[in-house]
Amino acid sequence: MTCPQCHEHVPAGALFTSTGLSHIVCEKCATHLKPKPFSAILVFVLSFGLAELAMLGLKKFGAAYWMTFVGFFVVFAAVFILGAPALLRLQAKERKANPVATG
């Protein structure tokens, strides 16, 4: 993944924070980034599809219900962790000049 502003590498660790994909910041130029919608959908669909295949495979081989449940989430997480840095494309997040506090 590269920053669209400075074209420097954004480390994969920037994706896996407590705020998730909504608060990615380039370490070089401090630009706030967000994933492009198509690439985020692609990562999710790929993760879900492969996890579903793993679950169906476990069911076919007669695994217990809890094993298929755990297998689904393990495969989903593994594919997301490995696929997100490789497939996500980032774009600059629009920042409002004077954000209005609501509440």
Summary of the structure (lengths in Angstrom):
residues: 103
radius of gyration: 17.5
end to end distance: 35.7
largest distance: 58.1
contacts: 254
relative contact order: 0.20
helix: 51%
strand: 11%
